Amino acid sequence: MESMSGKSRLNENQKEKLKEEIKFYTEILKLLSTFTFLTAGGVIGLFYKMNNPISVIFIIFGIALIVGFLSGIIHIYGTIRTLLRRMEL
């Protein structure tokens, strides 16, 4: 009887740990999404000032940042889905 309650307690501890991990990754996902939208807004604003040669460099750099943020969002989303599946088991 005691071994069964020990197993369920361990299982509850693992679930709590997974919940905390999911919360952590969700916060990172929110930050990456915010960075993506803010950077995209800046790049769009720079498109209106294309006559300045330095803005082209910033546009290219901004697009590279957006691609990096989007790949991070996709990776974090996959990690969250994996953790959710593990928590269901």
C-alpha positions as CSV (number, residue, x, y, z in Angstrom):
1,M,0.0,0.0,0.0
2,E,2.8,2.4,0.9
3,S,4.7,1.7,-2.3
4,M,1.6,2.7,-4.4
5,S,1.3,6.1,-2.6
6,G,5.0,6.6,-3.1
7,K,4.6,6.1,-6.8
8,S,1.7,8.4,-7.1
9,R,3.6,11.1,-5.0
10,L,6.5,10.8,-7.4
11,N,4.2,11.1,-10.3
12,E,2.6,14.2,-8.8
13,N,6.1,15.7,-8.3
14,Q,6.9,15.0,-11.9
15,K,3.7,16.6,-13.0
16,E,4.4,19.7,-10.9
17,K,7.9,19.9,-12.4
18,L,6.4,19.6,-15.9
19,K,3.9,22.3,-15.2
20,E,6.7,24.7,-14.1
21,E,8.7,23.9,-17.2
22,I,5.6,24.6,-19.4
23,K,5.1,27.9,-17.6
24,F,8.7,28.8,-18.2
25,Y,8.6,28.0,-21.9
26,T,5.3,29.8,-22.3
27,E,6.9,33.0,-20.9
28,I,9.8,32.6,-23.4
29,L,7.2,32.1,-26.2
30,K,5.5,35.3,-25.1
31,L,8.8,37.2,-25.1
32,L,9.8,35.9,-28.5
33,S,6.4,36.8,-30.0
34,T,6.7,40.3,-28.6
35,F,10.2,40.7,-30.0
36,T,9.0,39.5,-33.4
37,F,6.1,41.9,-33.6
38,L,8.3,44.9,-32.4
39,T,11.1,44.1,-34.8
40,A,8.6,43.6,-37.7
41,G,7.1,47.1,-36.9
42,G,10.6,48.6,-37.0
43,V,11.4,47.0,-40.3
44,I,8.1,48.2,-41.8
45,G,8.9,51.7,-40.5
46,L,12.3,51.5,-42.2
47,F,10.7,50.6,-45.5
48,Y,9.3,54.1,-45.6
49,K,12.8,55.6,-45.4
50,M,14.4,53.6,-48.2
51,N,16.2,56.7,-49.5
52,N,18.7,56.5,-46.7
53,P,21.4,53.9,-47.5
54,I,21.9,52.8,-43.9
55,S,18.2,51.9,-43.6
56,V,18.8,49.0,-46.1
57,I,21.4,47.5,-43.8
58,F,19.0,47.8,-40.8
59,I,16.2,46.3,-42.9
60,I,18.3,43.2,-43.8
61,F,19.4,42.9,-40.1
62,G,15.8,43.2,-39.0
63,I,14.6,40.5,-41.4
64,A,17.4,38.2,-40.1
65,L,16.2,38.9,-36.6
66,I,12.6,38.1,-37.5
67,V,13.6,34.8,-39.1
68,G,15.6,33.9,-36.0
69,F,12.7,34.8,-33.6
70,L,10.3,32.8,-35.8
71,S,12.5,29.8,-35.7
72,G,12.8,30.2,-31.9
73,I,9.0,30.4,-31.6
74,I,8.6,27.2,-33.7
75,H,11.1,25.4,-31.6
76,I,9.6,26.5,-28.2
77,Y,6.1,25.6,-29.5
78,G,7.3,22.1,-30.3
79,T,8.9,21.8,-26.9
80,I,5.7,22.9,-25.1
81,R,3.7,20.3,-27.1
82,T,6.2,17.6,-26.2
83,L,5.9,18.5,-22.5
84,L,2.1,18.5,-22.7
85,R,2.1,15.1,-24.2
86,R,4.5,13.8,-21.6
87,M,2.2,15.2,-18.9
88,E,-0.8,13.4,-20.3
89,L,1.0,10.0,-19.9
